[in-house]
């Protein structure tokens, strides 16, 4: 297995941490919006529920991109 120089490994680890933190933020925001949308729907406010839920699509796309970046960094740092 090829090992990266320590500073390169630290850089990959720092990038992974930053991406995972950003991922957690976006997923938390998506969960919050889901709760708010469900509450609006429960009170018969369908349009508000849908309007509240719409940003979730973008948050999930961003989350997938961040997740993919973390996996790519991990694979690159541990490649043979």
Secondary structure, 3 states (H helix, E strand, C coil): CCCCCHHHHHHHHHHHHHHHHHHHHHHHHHHHHHHHHHHHHHCCCHHHHHHHHCHHHHHHHHHHHHHHHHHHHHHHHCCC
